[in-house]
Amino acid sequence: MRDECKKCFDGEMVLKIEDEELQYRGKPLVVKLPYAECNSCGFDVVSYELMVEGDAIVKEAKRKADAEG
């Protein structure tokens, strides 16, 4: 079963990863966050599941930054 685009109903949603730069304790913190993008129209979305995954990635990056001092 494919994950059909909810906008164009023609394409398939494909998992992508993008670098996002956040500010944490006054310093830049770059994390790789997941999202889904339609391979036909380019519509992108972050599902609840990907949001939860992204939150975990950010928390881990912050933990590592704190450990490095």
Wavefront OBJ file of the C-alpha trace (Angstrom):
o trace
v 0.000 0.000 0.000
v 1.383 3.380 -0.968
v 1.027 6.626 0.950
v -0.857 8.794 -1.555
v -0.450 12.581 -1.585
v -3.398 14.282 0.114
v -3.002 17.377 -2.065
v -2.660 16.178 -5.673
v -3.806 12.537 -5.191
v -1.356 11.606 -7.952
v 2.023 11.261 -6.259
v 3.430 9.187 -3.453
v 4.755 10.579 -0.185
v 8.490 9.870 0.149
v 10.514 10.161 3.351
v 13.133 12.921 3.241
v 15.690 14.181 5.758
v 16.649 17.845 6.060
v 19.283 19.631 8.135
v 17.674 22.146 10.476
v 19.715 24.659 12.439
v 18.397 25.445 15.919
v 19.753 27.780 18.567
v 20.528 25.994 21.822
v 22.128 27.812 24.751
v 23.230 30.562 22.392
v 24.964 28.223 19.952
v 23.840 26.717 16.633
v 22.776 23.083 16.770
v 22.240 21.262 13.462
v 19.907 18.244 13.479
v 18.618 16.013 10.681
v 14.812 16.019 10.791
v 12.461 13.771 8.810
v 9.489 14.857 6.707
v 7.443 13.436 3.842
v 7.336 14.997 0.361
v 5.143 14.182 -2.634
v 7.214 12.915 -5.562
v 4.745 14.524 -7.981
v 3.716 17.981 -6.721
v 6.352 18.620 -4.020
v 3.812 19.037 -1.191
v 5.546 18.368 2.133
v 4.191 17.440 5.524
v 5.367 16.294 8.943
v 3.074 13.596 10.305
v 2.525 13.060 14.015
v 4.861 10.051 13.919
v 7.609 12.076 12.238
v 7.079 14.892 14.749
v 7.598 12.459 17.627
v 10.720 11.100 15.909
v 11.989 14.642 15.327
v 11.433 15.576 18.970
v 13.508 12.576 20.043
v 16.284 13.573 17.612
v 16.357 17.136 18.987
v 16.392 15.925 22.617
v 19.308 13.581 21.865
v 21.242 16.353 20.095
v 20.719 18.666 23.080
v 21.848 15.921 25.464
v 25.028 15.427 23.412
v 25.671 19.184 23.268
v 25.322 19.408 27.067
v 27.716 16.475 27.542
v 30.322 18.146 25.332
v 30.187 21.166 27.533
l 1 2 3 4 5 6 7 8 9 10 11 12 13 14 15 16 17 18 19 20 21 22 23 24 25 26 27 28 29 30 31 32 33 34 35 36 37 38 39 40 41 42 43 44 45 46 47 48 49 50 51 52 53 54 55 56 57 58 59 60 61 62 63 64 65 66 67 68 69
